[in-house]
Amino acid sequence: MARPGRNDTPVSAVARRWGFANATHFSHSFRAAYGVSPSDWRDDRPRPSPGTAGNANC
């Protein structure tokens, strides 16, 4: 969910990738662990500036 440019991946797809059969269960587990929903967490992450994605020196 934190990969730059991957905000179009649905939370349900992330849940399936990590072995959750149910996106709702994933969301509840994520909120219990991090105190925020997966989509809110992803929406609040800072976005890299154009030209800095993948540049470790920035």
C-alpha positions in Angstrom: 0.0 0.0 0.0 2.9 2.3 0.5 4.5 1.8 -3.0 4.7 5.1 -4.9 2.3 5.2 -7.8 0.2 2.2 -6.4 -2.7 4.1 -4.8 -5.0 2.6 -7.4 -4.7 -0.9 -5.9 -7.9 -1.6 -4.0 -7.6 -2.4 -0.3 -9.4 -5.7 -1.0 -6.5 -6.7 -3.4 -3.9 -5.9 -0.7 -6.0 -8.0 1.8 -6.0 -11.0 -0.6 -2.3 -10.7 -1.3 -1.6 -11.0 2.4 -3.9 -14.0 2.9 -7.1 -12.3 4.2 -10.1 -13.9 2.6 -12.3 -10.9 3.7 -11.4 -7.3 3.1 -13.5 -6.3 6.1 -11.5 -8.5 8.4 -8.3 -7.0 7.0 -9.5 -3.5 7.6 -10.5 -4.3 11.2 -7.2 -5.9 11.8 -5.3 -3.0 10.3 -7.2 -0.5 12.3 -6.6 -2.5 15.5 -2.9 -2.5 14.8 -2.3 1.0 13.5 -5.3 3.0 14.8 -6.5 4.1 11.3 -8.2 2.4 8.4 -6.0 1.1 5.5 -7.4 3.6 3.0 -7.0 6.6 5.4 -3.4 5.5 6.1 -2.7 5.4 2.4 -4.4 8.7 1.7 -2.4 10.4 4.5 1.0 9.3 3.4 3.2 11.9 1.8 3.6 11.7 -1.9 7.1 11.9 -3.5 7.8 15.0 -5.5 8.0 14.6 -9.3 11.5 13.5 -10.2 12.4 12.1 -6.7 10.6 8.7 -6.8 13.2 6.0 -6.3 15.9 8.5 -5.5 17.3 7.5 -2.1 19.3 10.7 -1.8 16.3 12.9 -1.4 
